[in-house]
Amino acid sequence: MRSTTDLSGEWDGVFTYPGGSGPDTPFLATLRQRGNSITGTIVEPDIYGFGSAEATLVGIVGGSGVDFTKTYRRARMGYENPVDYVGQLQDDGQRVVGMWSLLDWNGSFEMTRRSGTTATETRQAKVEEPA
């Protein structure tokens, strides 16, 4: 089932560790959707104190479900394993809430679309501009 919401754009998020075993970690996700496929990047603080950790994401959208895998770039110890995210669209596609899992760990996440126009609205406005 194809999603009617285009997830393309920037999303502010936060993920939590199980049982408070780590800090609530904010992140910025930049998504691009084509059909039911999503790709993008995630930037978050490096919990080991080395600036930012960057990752790519690849996934699918179906109906209200969002499923993607985050793989860290230049992975070093602590970042070498991919992280799976499974969530549900809420608030008319403006928010995704769900769970992440990594090996035998899991926690929750939430991300909210940054205010402003969606990528689809921006592309459409450019097409409709007079020459």
trRosetta pair geometry for C-beta under 8 A, 3 or more apart (Angstrom, degrees):
i j d omega theta_ij theta_ji phi_ij phi_ji
1 62 5.3 94 62 -174 78 84
1 63 4.5 36 94 -55 130 89
2 35 7.0 -83 -126 -170 111 67
2 36 5.8 -114 -117 -69 69 99
2 62 7.5 -56 -93 -128 20 57
3 6 7.9 151 108 -73 106 33
3 7 7.5 19 109 -27 151 101
3 33 7.9 -71 70 -168 125 149
3 36 6.7 122 9 -117 91 73
3 61 4.3 -46 -7 138 142 116
3 62 6.5 -130 -45 -113 91 10
3 63 6.3 -74 -87 10 73 4
3 64 7.4 124 -116 -80 101 28
3 89 7.3 121 -143 -23 127 152
3 93 8.0 125 174 -111 115 121
5 61 7.8 -117 73 173 86 145
5 89 6.1 145 48 -149 152 157
5 92 7.6 155 -97 161 131 54
5 93 3.3 -167 -135 -117 151 147
6 33 5.3 -170 -158 63 69 132
6 118 5.8 117 80 161 106 134
6 119 6.3 -116 134 60 125 95
6 120 4.4 111 45 -33 159 126
7 11 7.9 -15 -177 -49 92 132
7 31 4.9 -43 128 118 98 147
7 33 4.7 104 48 -43 83 133
7 38 5.8 -18 72 -106 132 133
7 61 6.2 176 -9 -74 132 151
7 66 7.1 107 -86 -113 157 128
7 93 7.4 -130 -85 -172 71 103
7 96 7.9 32 -129 -50 125 132
8 31 5.8 -137 -115 105 33 82
8 32 5.2 34 -118 -127 96 43
8 33 4.9 -117 -47 21 83 85
8 118 6.5 95 74 176 84 88
8 119 3.3 -63 115 32 120 143
8 120 6.6 123 50 -34 122 76
9 30 7.6 -104 138 -146 24 60
9 31 6.4 -3 48 57 45 88
9 113 6.0 42 95 -149 132 100
9 114 6.7 -144 152 43 108 93
9 116 7.8 179 -157 82 130 102
9 118 5.4 -96 -44 -142 140 59
9 119 5.0 -152 -59 -30 80 92
10 28 6.5 -17 -164 -172 101 97
10 29 7.2 150 -157 83 50 51
10 30 5.4 -21 -100 -102 72 74
10 31 7.9 168 -89 18 23 73
10 113 7.5 106 84 -159 51 58
10 114 4.3 2 91 8 100 133
11 28 7.3 149 77 -161 52 49
11 29 4.3 -15 62 63 105 100
11 30 7.6 -174 21 -78 75 29
11 31 6.4 29 -5 -5 118 113
11 96 7.4 2 -158 21 150 113
11 111 4.3 47 156 163 122 119
11 112 6.5 157 -159 73 79 27
11 113 5.6 -46 -102 -97 80 44
11 114 6.6 -136 -91 -19 25 79
12 26 7.2 -22 -173 -165 86 102
12 27 7.8 154 -161 83 44 47
12 28 6.3 -24 -104 -105 57 68
12 111 6.5 170 86 -154 34 73
12 112 5.5 -20 63 60 87 85
12 114 6.0 98 -20 -75 95 82
13 26 7.0 146 88 -160 48 55
13 27 4.8 -21 70 64 98 90
13 28 7.4 167 24 -89 82 21
13 29 5.8 33 -1 -6 128 111
13 96 8.0 -28 -103 65 118 99
13 109 6.1 18 179 -179 120 101
13 110 6.3 179 -147 94 78 44
13 111 3.2 -33 -87 -95 107 92
13 112 7.2 160 -82 13 58 59
14 24 5.5 13 180 171 118 99
14 25 6.5 154 -156 78 65 41
14 26 5.1 -33 -95 -98 83 57
14 27 7.0 162 -89 15 31 76
14 109 6.9 -179 92 -147 44 64
14 110 6.0 -1 54 56 82 85
14 111 7.7 165 15 -81 49 60
15 24 7.5 177 85 -158 33 58
15 25 5.4 -17 59 60 80 97
15 27 6.9 16 -2 -1 97 123
15 100 5.7 3 -145 5 135 143
15 107 5.9 99 171 100 92 120
15 108 7.0 -178 -150 96 64 44
15 109 4.0 -24 -100 -97 87 95
16 20 7.9 -33 -178 -90 104 48
16 22 8.0 159 -173 75 46 86
16 24 5.2 -22 -97 -109 82 78
16 25 7.7 173 -83 18 33 74
16 107 4.8 -150 90 174 63 122
16 108 5.2 9 44 55 107 84
16 109 7.4 -170 15 -77 68 49
17 20 6.7 70 80 -155 93 10
17 21 4.6 -110 135 63 125 77
17 22 3.4 101 -25 40 157 96
17 23 7.4 62 1 41 119 26
17 24 8.0 -130 7 -79 78 41
17 25 7.8 70 -35 -9 92 107
17 105 7.6 -35 -152 -174 80 124
17 107 5.1 -86 -123 -81 19 152
18 21 5.8 8 73 13 66 118
18 105 6.0 -148 2 -158 125 80
18 106 6.2 70 -63 70 120 51
18 107 5.1 -129 -49 -78 64 87
22 25 7.2 -13 131 -36 112 112
22 47 6.5 -18 -163 -140 119 153
23 47 6.7 176 34 -123 108 107
25 44 5.6 47 159 -175 112 127
25 45 6.4 -138 -150 49 92 95
25 47 6.8 -61 -98 -69 130 108
26 44 6.8 175 95 -136 48 84
26 45 7.1 59 56 -3 79 104
27 42 5.3 5 174 -172 130 101
27 43 6.5 160 -159 79 77 41
27 44 3.8 -37 -100 -83 95 102
27 111 7.7 -52 75 -99 97 112
28 42 7.0 159 80 -152 47 53
28 43 5.1 -8 55 56 97 93
28 44 7.6 180 20 -71 61 58
29 40 6.0 64 178 125 84 140
29 41 7.3 175 -149 90 51 45
29 42 4.9 -17 -99 -99 76 83
29 57 7.0 -2 -145 9 109 150
29 111 5.9 -6 23 -146 130 154
30 40 5.1 -171 92 -164 57 108
30 41 5.1 7 49 53 101 87
30 42 7.9 -169 20 -76 66 39
31 38 5.4 -19 -162 -166 109 115
31 39 7.5 141 -154 77 60 34
31 40 4.1 -65 -103 -59 45 153
31 57 7.6 -45 -103 76 83 127
32 38 6.9 150 76 -154 44 62
32 39 5.4 -21 61 64 97 82
32 40 5.7 157 10 -75 72 86
32 119 7.3 136 -119 -116 66 178
33 37 7.0 156 -153 85 58 48
33 38 4.9 -28 -96 -96 76 82
33 61 6.5 -10 -132 8 126 141
33 119 7.9 156 33 57 87 136
34 37 5.4 -15 67 65 80 99
34 39 7.9 1 13 9 102 101
36 60 5.3 18 145 -158 96 88
36 61 5.4 -147 -158 61 65 70
36 62 6.0 32 -152 -76 125 73
37 58 7.8 -22 -170 -165 95 77
37 59 7.5 153 -158 89 55 39
37 60 6.1 -39 -103 -103 49 65
37 61 7.8 -127 -43 15 6 83
38 57 7.2 -16 120 118 98 105
38 58 7.4 160 90 -156 62 33
38 59 4.9 -13 61 67 101 86
38 60 6.9 180 15 -89 86 13
38 61 5.8 77 -29 -28 115 104
38 66 7.5 7 11 -150 153 95
38 68 6.1 -65 81 -86 116 126
39 56 7.4 -18 -170 -178 85 96
39 57 6.7 159 -159 88 39 65
39 58 5.5 0 -109 -105 76 67
39 59 7.9 168 -78 25 39 62
40 56 7.3 160 91 -160 36 58
40 57 5.0 -10 64 55 81 104
41 54 6.6 -16 -171 -169 109 93
41 55 6.8 150 -160 82 60 49
41 56 5.9 -40 -101 -107 65 52
41 57 6.9 -177 -88 11 15 87
42 54 7.3 157 84 -156 54 47
42 55 4.6 -10 58 61 99 101
42 56 7.8 -174 17 -87 79 7
42 57 5.9 71 -21 -33 106 117
42 70 5.7 -23 24 -132 144 122
43 52 5.3 -1 -170 -179 96 132
43 53 7.4 158 -154 79 49 48
43 54 5.4 -13 -102 -104 76 76
43 55 7.9 -176 -74 24 36 70
44 52 6.8 142 74 -158 29 80
44 53 5.4 -22 68 60 83 95
44 55 7.7 1 13 7 103 110
45 51 8.0 -140 -146 144 59 28
45 52 6.4 -71 -110 -110 33 59
45 53 7.2 28 114 12 20 90
46 49 6.4 -79 100 32 99 13
46 50 4.4 -55 104 56 158 75
46 51 5.6 44 11 68 125 46
46 52 6.0 151 -26 -162 91 6
46 53 4.5 124 -89 -42 75 90
47 53 7.8 -18 1 -18 69 136
47 78 7.5 -131 65 161 104 139
48 78 6.1 128 -44 64 131 164
50 53 7.9 77 73 -66 96 78
53 72 6.0 -43 178 -133 106 117
53 79 6.0 -159 -146 -109 130 144
54 72 7.1 111 83 -154 44 68
54 73 4.8 -20 94 37 96 119
54 74 7.6 48 56 33 98 101
55 70 4.6 40 143 -178 146 94
55 71 5.9 158 -162 77 95 33
55 72 4.6 -55 -94 -95 95 48
55 73 6.2 -166 -100 -7 33 76
55 83 8.0 -18 -157 32 163 109
56 70 7.5 162 81 -150 37 53
56 71 5.5 -17 59 61 86 90
56 73 6.6 87 -19 -55 89 96
57 68 4.7 37 178 161 111 131
57 69 6.6 167 -147 80 67 40
57 70 5.0 -26 -92 -95 92 66
57 71 7.5 160 -88 17 41 70
57 85 7.9 -17 -140 26 127 128
58 68 6.4 165 84 -153 27 88
58 69 5.9 -15 60 54 78 90
58 71 7.8 2 11 5 98 112
59 66 6.8 58 131 177 140 71
59 67 5.2 -171 -164 100 113 52
59 68 2.6 -87 -40 -94 144 75
59 69 6.3 154 -74 7 90 60
59 85 7.4 -55 -86 65 153 96
60 66 7.9 -177 94 -148 47 42
60 67 5.5 -2 57 61 82 96
60 68 7.5 172 19 -76 44 67
61 65 7.0 164 -157 90 48 58
61 66 5.4 -9 -108 -105 81 71
61 67 7.8 176 -82 25 37 67
62 65 5.0 -10 65 62 80 105
62 67 7.8 -5 16 11 99 108
64 88 5.3 28 136 -161 103 83
64 89 4.5 -124 -157 43 75 96
64 90 7.9 70 -171 -62 119 49
65 86 7.4 -21 -165 -166 97 82
65 87 7.5 147 -156 85 53 43
65 88 6.2 -35 -100 -102 52 65
65 89 7.7 -89 -37 -3 13 87
66 85 7.5 -23 118 120 93 102
66 86 7.5 156 87 -157 58 37
66 87 4.7 -17 63 67 103 91
66 88 7.1 -177 18 -84 86 15
66 89 6.3 104 -27 -50 111 82
66 96 5.2 -36 39 -138 151 133
66 98 7.1 -143 67 -20 95 149
67 84 7.6 -8 -168 -173 83 92
67 85 7.0 172 -149 92 40 63
67 86 5.1 5 -109 -110 84 74
67 87 7.7 178 -74 26 46 60
68 84 7.8 172 94 -152 36 53
68 85 5.2 -5 61 58 77 106
69 82 5.0 14 179 171 109 127
69 83 7.0 154 -159 76 60 42
69 84 5.4 -28 -102 -100 79 64
69 85 7.3 -178 -86 18 28 77
70 82 6.5 158 78 -162 47 72
70 83 4.5 -14 58 60 103 97
70 84 7.9 -161 19 -73 74 19
70 85 6.5 58 -17 -17 104 114
70 100 8.0 -17 19 -139 124 124
71 75 7.7 -70 174 -54 72 129
71 82 4.6 -31 -89 -104 80 96
71 83 8.0 -176 -72 22 39 67
72 75 4.3 108 89 -89 109 92
72 79 4.0 -58 68 168 172 109
72 80 7.4 -76 54 -80 122 20
72 82 8.0 -161 3 -98 71 50
75 79 4.4 -148 -143 108 79 91
75 80 4.5 124 149 -99 128 51
76 79 5.8 44 50 41 54 108
76 80 7.3 -82 118 -57 10 88
77 80 6.8 -15 -110 -23 30 113
81 102 5.8 116 105 -164 122 98
81 103 6.1 0 157 -37 167 102
82 102 7.8 -162 102 -119 39 85
83 100 5.5 9 169 -176 110 116
83 101 7.2 162 -163 76 67 36
83 102 4.7 -33 -110 -77 83 106
84 100 6.6 156 84 -158 48 61
84 101 5.0 -15 62 57 100 88
84 102 7.5 173 21 -71 70 53
85 98 6.3 101 178 91 79 128
85 99 7.6 176 -147 93 53 39
85 100 4.9 -24 -96 -100 73 83
85 109 6.2 -41 -135 43 113 149
86 98 5.1 -149 100 177 49 137
86 99 5.9 -7 60 60 88 81
86 100 7.9 162 19 -91 63 36
86 101 7.9 8 7 2 103 105
87 96 4.3 75 125 170 144 97
87 97 5.7 159 -156 79 106 25
87 98 2.6 -126 -94 -15 70 132
87 99 7.4 168 -78 19 69 46
87 109 6.9 -81 -76 79 128 99
87 111 7.9 23 -180 26 178 96
88 96 7.0 162 75 -151 30 65
88 97 6.1 -26 57 62 82 77
88 98 6.1 137 4 -73 64 98
89 93 5.1 -8 -171 -104 127 57
89 95 7.3 124 -162 78 51 51
89 96 5.9 -34 -95 -96 51 75
90 94 7.6 -64 94 60 60 68
90 95 4.6 -37 70 80 93 102
90 96 7.2 156 17 -97 82 24
90 97 5.7 11 -1 6 133 110
91 94 4.4 -68 110 54 109 101
91 95 4.5 55 34 17 122 109
93 113 7.5 32 131 -26 71 141
94 112 6.4 15 149 -156 80 76
94 113 4.9 -100 -151 28 61 114
95 110 6.8 -8 -173 -171 103 93
95 111 7.1 167 -153 88 58 45
95 112 4.9 -16 -103 -104 85 74
95 113 7.2 -108 -64 0 45 80
96 109 7.9 -1 110 112 93 97
96 110 7.1 168 87 -152 55 47
96 111 5.0 1 53 55 98 91
97 108 7.7 -7 -172 -174 79 103
97 109 7.6 179 -149 93 41 55
97 110 4.9 -1 -107 -109 75 87
98 108 7.2 176 104 -152 30 66
98 109 6.0 -11 68 59 71 88
98 110 7.9 147 21 -84 53 51
99 106 5.7 17 176 178 111 113
99 107 7.0 169 -152 91 71 27
99 108 5.8 -50 -101 -104 62 53
99 109 7.1 136 -123 16 13 83
100 106 6.3 176 88 -150 51 65
100 107 5.7 -9 54 61 95 75
100 108 7.5 128 12 -146 81 5
100 109 5.2 64 -28 -21 108 122
101 105 6.9 160 -155 90 53 55
101 106 4.3 -18 -101 -98 76 99
102 105 4.8 -12 66 64 87 104
102 106 7.3 164 22 -81 62 50
113 118 7.5 -26 -168 -94 143 88
117 121 4.1 -119 -173 87 109 127
117 122 5.2 135 108 -55 125 83
117 125 7.5 -10 177 -11 166 137
118 121 4.9 96 54 7 76 100
118 122 7.1 -140 96 -4 41 88
119 122 5.6 -55 -148 37 34 114
119 123 6.3 33 155 -18 67 105
120 123 5.9 -54 -147 37 30 109
120 124 6.2 28 155 -18 64 109
121 124 5.7 -56 -144 38 30 111
121 125 6.3 34 156 -23 65 105
122 125 5.9 -54 -148 33 28 111
122 126 6.7 28 154 -18 62 105
123 126 5.8 -57 -154 35 33 111
123 127 6.5 31 152 -19 66 106
124 127 5.7 -55 -150 35 34 111
124 128 6.3 22 156 -11 67 112
125 128 5.9 -64 -145 44 30 105
125 129 6.7 49 153 -46 64 92
126 129 5.8 -33 -153 1 33 116
